[in-house]
């Protein structure tokens, strides 16, 4: 079982959640209007006058490890389509779930 945490520019809107749904991944938790800055070359997203954009984030638990890899590949492809927007996804192992 895997967890995928996805942080992305608000310009993606509902596109990331729609991608998960299209891939058959129903459950998720989403945070909107969060602040952050990319570690490599990303600009700040603080939601203020100087840096007006913000980020969203989603975490989803994927029971099938193969499906998790497919989702990660789709996210990588999407990030490649819009590299200036900023999208980061992290794949973690989930040991237990209640």
N, C-alpha and C positions, 0 to 999 in steps of 0.2 A: 504494500500500500504506500502511496506517495502523496505528498502535499506539494502543490505548485503555488508559489506566491508570485504575483505579477504586479509590478508597479509600472504605470504608464501615463503619458501626457493626457490631459483631459480632452484634447482634440480628438482622441479616438472615440470619445462618447461611449455608446453602447456596443461598439464593434468587438471589443474583447469578450464581453459576456455572450454576445451572439456567436462568436467563434466557438466558445465552450459548448453552447447549446447545439450548434451544428455538428459538433463532434460527439454528441451524446452524453456530455458531462453536465448533469442537471444541477447538482448542489454547489453552492458557493457562498462566500461572504464578501461583500464589497464595501469599501470605504471610499467616499468621494471628498473632493476638496481638501486633499492633504498636501503638505509642503515637503519639498526635498530638493536635492541637487545631485546630478549624476557625478559619479566618481572619476570618470575618464575625461570627458570634455563637455559634459552637460551644463547648461545654464541653470541658475536657480529658478525654482518654481515656488514662489512664496505668496502669491495672491495679493501682492501689494502694488503700489504705484510704480515702483522701479522694476519689479519682476512680476507682472500680472498673471501669468499662467499658473495653474496648479496641476497636481497629479491625482489620479485615482489608483486604487489598489484592489486586488481580488485575491482571495485564497480559496483553493478548491482541493478537496481530498479525492484522489483517484484510486479506486480499489485495484485496478488492473495496471501493473507496471508498464506493460506494452502500450496501453492507451495513454499513459502519462508521457511516454517518449513521443508518441504521435502528436500530442498536444504541444509539447515543447518544440517539436519541429515546425509545427504550424505557426507558433508564436515567433520563432526565429525568422521564418519566411515573411511574416507580417512586418517585423522590425526592419527587415531588409528592404521592404517596399517604401518605408517612411523613416529612414535613419535619423533625420533631424528631429523627429517628434520625441523620441526616447521611449523605450520599452525594455524592461528588464524582467526576466523570469528566473526563479530559483526553484530547483527540485530537491525536496527533502524526503527522507525516509520517515514514515510514520510507524512507530513501534506498537502503539496501542490506541484504540479509540473506544469511547464509551457511548 
